[in-house]
Amino acid sequence: MGKERQISAALLAVSGVMLLITFMTGGFGQINAIIIIVVAFLAMSSLIVFKYGYWIIPFLTKKVRIIEVIEDPPEITPGQEAVVKKIGDKYYASVFLHVKIYDSVTEKGEEGKEAFMELWERAVSGLKFVTKFTIASIVKDLTRYRESIEAKKASAQLKLAGEREKPNPDENLIEKYEREITMWDNMVSKLSIGDKPISNFAFIMTTGAGSTPEQALAVAKSQANDIKSTISTTLGVEVAMLVGEEMRRCFEWEYMVPPVFREEVV
């Protein structure tokens, strides 16, 4: 009702000014009589817009092909880590987190699926604020996709070998690299039997509010840290905050799915 009230008040104000001018210029001559009619029309229009503007305004803007911009456009923070938008008197900052999942739930047995769902429910119930989870599924080019998988598998193998050679290897890192290598092996085996290569990119969005952009960003980052800790610990996955072009890409996906997916994302 905000815009309808503004238009109604503007019409009423114009009619009031015209009526005041009419009386100040000498009463009811022929020209002033026309002005009185216009004043009455504007006053009636003000009442109609106030009561029925919620459907009149969209109807008129659609007919004349007017695109209505309701809110100010969002802005990217200097650090390229968040999108900030002002709505009313408050600022809202949104940050994005990449969730790297190496295990496929569909390939697990019944017990594995039940265990994962239990962990998922525990992770979600542990969050005390609004959180949006998104998964983008992309059909990849077969040749380039296979080469990309082989390169990532080799990189994971090098990381695994390097970690095992350390005097005090990190068992969590070793387990993570082993799961990653297993994931790449499974994907290569699927390609060899003719399955279409489908890649998933999972990310999380959370939004913080504040009276200033800096306060909103601080709240959003605090929520992102809680999400990162809860999701990574509960599900045993890697979670990282996205910045720069990767953050912008996720923000664009919130509005429109691109017709072509960039190869460097996955």
Residue, then its C-alpha position, 0 to 999 in steps of 0.5 A: m500500500g506504500k506506493e498507492r498512498q503516495i500517489s493518492a496523497a500527491l493527487l489530493a495535494v495537487s487538488g488542494v493547491m488548485l482549489l486554494i489558487t481558485f479562491m485566491t484569484g477571485g472566485f468562480g469565473q469560467i476558467n475557475a469553474i473548469i479548475i473546480i471540475v479538475v479539482a473534483f476529478l483529482a480528489m475523486s481519483s485520489l480516493i479511488v487510487f487509495k482504495y483500489g490502487y493495489w490492482i489499478i497501478p499494476f494494470l496501468t503499468k502493464k498496459v503501457r509496458i512500464i517496468e517498476v523498480i520498487e527498491d534500490p539496486p544491490e551493491i557489492t562490498p569493497g571486499q567482494e565478499a557480500v551483496v548489500k541492499k537497503i530496504g526502508d531504514k535497514y541494510y541487508a548483507s548476503v554472503f555465500l558459502h560453497v559446500k564441497i560434498y564428495d559423497s553421493v547419497t544415492e550410491k549409499g545403502e539404506e543405512g548410509k542414506e538414513a545416517f546421512m538424513e539424520l546428520w542433515e536434520r541435525a545440521v539444519s536444526g542447529l542453525k538458529f537463523v534463516t539459511k538458503f541451500t541451493i544446488a545447481s545441476i549442470v550437464k558437462d562437455l564429455t571430453r573436457y569434463r573427463e580431462s578436468i576429472e583426471a586433473k583434479k584426481a591427480s591433484a588430490q592424490l598429490k595432496l594425499a601423498g604429501e600429507r601422509e609423508k608428514p611426521n604428524p599427518d592430519e587424519n582428517l585431511i587424509e580421510k577427506y582426500e581419500r573421499e575426494i579421490t573415491m568421488w573422482d574414480n566413481m565419476v570416471s567409471k560412470l563416464s566409461i559406461g555412458d552416463k551423462p556427466i552431471s555436476n552439482f554445485a552446492f552453495i548456501m546463502t545467509t543474510g544479516a540485517g543492520s542499521t548500517p552496511e558495516q553492521a549488516l555485513a558483520v552480522a552476515k559474516s557471524q552467521a556464515n561462521d556458524i553455518k560453516s562450523t555446523i555444516s562442516t562438523t556435522l556432515g563432514v564436508e568442506v565449507a568455504m566463503l565465496v568472494g569475488e567472481e564466485m560470489r557474484r555468480c551465486f548472487e546472479w543465480e538467485y535471480m536467473v539460471p544461466p543458459v550456459f554454465r562456465e566450465e571453471v566453476v566446478 
